[in-house]
Amino acid sequence: MSTKPKVSLRGLFKIFGANGKEALQHVKNGMGKEDLLAQHQHVLGLQDINVDMQAGEITVVMGLSGSGKSTLIRHLNRLIDPTDGEIWVDGEDVMKLNEDELCKIRQDKMSMVFQKFALLPHRTVLQNAGMALKVRGESEETQNSEAMKWLERVGLQGFENHYPAQLSGGMQQRVGIARALTANTDIMLMDEAFSALDPLIRTDMQDLLLELQQELHKTIVFITHDLDEALKLADHLVILKDGAVVQQGEPQGILLNPADPYIEDFVSDINRARVLKVSSVMGKVKKGAKYAGDVQIGDNLESMIALSNGETGKIYRVLDGKEVIGQLDMLDLVKSLVPRISSGKG
Amino acid sequence: MAFYDGLFNTLGLKEWCSQGSSEAPMSMADLLAKGKGEEVTGPLFPFPSLDNLNESCGNISQTRDVTKGIEEGFLAIKPAMKTVLDPITQPLSWLLDGALWTFEAVPWFIMIPILLAISWYASRSKAVTIFVAIAILLLALVDHYDVAMQTLSIIFVCTGISVLLGVPIGIAMSKSDRLQKSTVPILDLLQTLPSFVYLIPLIFLFSVAESKLYGIAIILYAIVPVIRLTDLGIRLVDKDVIEAANAFGMDSKQRLVGVELPLALPNIMAGVNQTIMMSLAMVVIASLVSAPGLGVNVLRGIRNLELGVGIVAGIGIVILAVILDRVSKAALSRVDMTHKTH
């Protein structure tokens, strides 16, 4: 793709401590996180982050706790200032903005959904949802009608006059999402938005997000520590470890070709049949093959196994719409289900 | 022969010391001893205090010179302070006198319903309002209505000003750690200094005939809790909510008015409650410097040993305190900003 990325991070460093600039030199000279903490009492938050986030895509940043993912997302709207590096949003250097311009860009371009919901407890659900418009100084009528529209969209009609504390966690997060949608910004930042919810509701919310994304095509930056969630949502997956990007790219690619043992360990636990798609394992059409049937490129492998009844001898023709683009050997499929064993373990 | 003579001799300061010495008796004890014709005998090893050192070396000041110095220093800056403080604090006198006049001028059959209406509006509680009605009628029955109204008018003005000044100070403190660090010792001082002590410089500064004298004393004493709890309340606002406010681009004013103050309100109200209680405590002491009201009767009870007068006035103050406390507490409990209960 030749289009300019919507959000772009260039050489981003964040060091927590009294004298970050000085500590930065040590890091640039190759000092690690542990040494920096032991010798200089500074915490390395992020090191040399280079990520492009494309318009209309969901970019998922995944990492374990302490990997710097929440720090990373707060750099996009400068809730945290970087020690070094550039942040570009819509071709604008966010680092060059003054206080007022920063408020403006936060109002107009970015909205945020928080892990702990962070709703205003003294405002009703309706007022919470319309908060971004109120900050922008829109009329109360617009606030309420817009807020109402999105509350209905996330399934909260009838609750608009309740207060956040009267709602369950899942409903509160729906308010959080409605609040971000009402802001009607191109970019949505979601900081572990679903991590505090129980698994069933989490699945619901993921489906809701994908459904909304189908029609809205926002640029979403999603933070999570859950690989299944990351694989389900991501168009572009960024994996963080100790504040550095270990691997980024298309999720299927990462799953099939993990770049290092850390990621191999990570991906070895998940249900590959559900995540991998036909497109990732299919081969070229060979002449003379006998096809047991036609399948679509977007089908996942789980449905293929069900279709073939578990027989490994079958070969299917792969279609993209109506066009034939390849074939799928069930034997390849079965092989791809075995995770590549971490090289460290022999 | 004083104990520390030897010390100054060995230090070679004998000459310097003798410059300031005088043979005149320096204290009442000296004078009495001289009269009896005997030498004062102190303890075996006296502490090297100013007075004891002075006995050996006349050039060292005595402790009474220190207190005298403070007094002279204060008197020296007094004219300057007076020119600055007098005009600034003049409106306080007008307010206090005006409120006093109003509370006295409005006849009881209008005043009592107004007070009850305020109680109802603040507390929305039938029980509290009925209690206030009974309490006021009881006070009026024993002819303490007028003095109670005087006390109430003073509290009304002083609490109002304390809140008007205290809340902004508290907000400023919550925004700046440095300001908080420098203000807290002053607040500690105001709270721990015995209330009589800061009446002393005020008496020097202002005439006892002016009502602002007791007004300032009450405000200084009572403003502390509202400052402290405003500061605390704003600092206790959930950091996640503040972060959300920032993320949606609120500027500092929108954040203060829309998020911080409403969420800090329960704490601020608790501060106001404490401020009311403390100004009521101070109003009695302030009667020493001509504050009218129930305190005057208490003072009369002490001065003239009129047991009954003192006790009735004291109970009157208790009743007033309970009224103010119940009404403000009921108002406080009504401020449930999070709506946790349906």
Interface residues (C-beta under 8 A of the other chain):
Chain A: N77 L79 E99 D100 L102 C103 K104 I105 R106 Q107 D108 M110 S111 M112 F114 K116 F117 A118 L119 L120 P121 H122 M131 A132 K134 V135 R136 Y163 A165 Q166 R179 A183 L189
Chain B: D238 D240 V241 E243 A244 A245 N246 A247 F248 G249 M250 D251 Q254 G258 V259 P262 L263 M337 T338 H339 K340 H342
